[in-house]
């Protein structure tokens, strides 16, 4: 049983076929349509398609003027692309610990991480659950800092009625096959800032502005565009978005119900007013359970699982460069070792859910004996 299976059918095949038949494959009318569809869901004025969420984060940083030597505050617990985008711009990521219950950046620790070199804050909506954005934005505003939502997993997520991607200066979504919808590879930057949107539009296309007869190059830009082939897949996926979100939330609730009472396993939570997308269903295991042994045991039962995501300070590159002690980010360190991602997608059946829970129950019991 796989972690995730994208919901694809003849609609995506037909959409790609139409693009191929048109002979216009690069960024064009279908990309523009896809952008409008994402902007509507996010609730923003602008949505600009890019080649991935990673390039989207990088473009947002460039567009906001982040320079070498600047600092950008991020949570310690995320896929390394969050930090990589900062480093690619020559800036320094400053890691802040997370809340145990949500896996998101702890707003109570944000203020102390801000220095005279801080130029932006970039919270992550872990696994599709919006970070607690109101206090994060309030703190950033007091310091005159822009906020970029790493909303890679959170398309369709809501924070007190507002869409993920609309909660700060800019937001960035991912359309990797494990995300809410997929374009195979791709991303989107959302914002209500007209000037930022205009600059990103130039930067993502080689720094070019199209004139009457030809282009003029006004920036040292990038080739971060999304093709119409990918965008056509995205638009077909967007027609399924309500069904996908409903299916994920329904299956997550059913899985949580089945996990109730399973000793040592803590199901994901969504604070009041925040609607989770459940891009990933991530449980936390008690410290006396060997999480890696659980992954191996589940694999032996033909159920794919993995870690939640990465304590970035524990990865070789970041460890060597920043030398952050484990106890400096205690909740991030714990989550790296004890968070477990279980299969979740709308196509799962009731029998599949029972199989997941039965396999997890047996694997946890075995791992406890091995750890003792």
C-alpha positions, 0 to 999 in steps of 0.5 A: 500500500503506497503513501499516496496515489494521485487521483488521475484519469482521462481528464488529465490525458485529454487536457494534455492531448489538447495542448500537444495538438495545439502546438503551443507547449510553453507558458501560455493561455492554459497556464494563465487559466490555471493561475486564475483557478489557484488565485480564486481558491487561495483568495488572492489577486495574483497567482503566478505559476513556476516550475516548482515550489522550491523555485517559487520560494526562491523567486519570492525571496528575490522579489522581496529583495533578500540579499547575501548576508540577510537572515530569514527565519524558518521552522526547523522542521521542514523539507530542506527545500525551505532552507535551500531556497534561502541559502541559494539567495546567499542568505542565512536560514535561522531555525526556530523550534516547532509546537509539539502538537501541530509540527508548526513554527512556535510563534512564542519563539519567533521574536527572540529569533529576529535580529538586526539582520532579519529580512523575512519570516517564512513559516511552513504549513506542516503537512497541510495545516496552516501555521498560527499566522495571526501572531506570526504576522503581527510579530513580523509587522512590528519589525517591518518584515515580510512573511512568505507562507511555505504553503507547499502542502496546504492548497485548500487549507483554511485559517479562520476562514481565509485561504492558505496562500493569502495570509501574508505577503506571499504564499507558495504552493507545490504540485508535486505528485504527493501534494493535494493536486499535481502537475507532475512538477510545478508550483505557484506564488500567490500574493496581493502585492501588485509590485511584487507580482509584477517583479516575479513575472519578470524574474521567472522569464529570464528578466524579460519585458516584452515590447512591441517587436521583441523582448528587453531584458531588465533583470538578471532573471531565471527560467522558472516558468511552468509549461502549458502541458503541466498547467493543463494537468493542473486545471484538470486536477482543480476540477477535482479539488473539492472531491480530493479535499473532502476525501482526504478530510473524511479518510483522515477523520476515519483513520483518527477514529480507528487510532483512538486508544492505540497506546503510544500513537498520537493522531494529528490535530487541527486547532479550532478555526484551522482546516487541515488539508491532510496532504500527509497524515502524520502521527507522533509516536512516544519516545520509547517507540523506535520509529525507524523499526516501525517503518521497517515492520510496516514495510514488511507488511506491505504498508508504505510509511516514512518519517514526517519530514526533516529536522533540517539541523540533523542533516549532514549539510546543515549540521556541518554548516550551522552546528546546531545542537539537538537540544537547541531545537528539542521539539524539532529533534523529537519530531524528526525521530518520532513523527511517522507518515501513514498512507492517506488519499481519497481512494483508500477503502475501509479495509485499507484503513483497517489494514493500516491500523492493524499493521501499525498496532503490531509494528508499535508493539514489536518496536517497543520490545526491540527498544526495551 
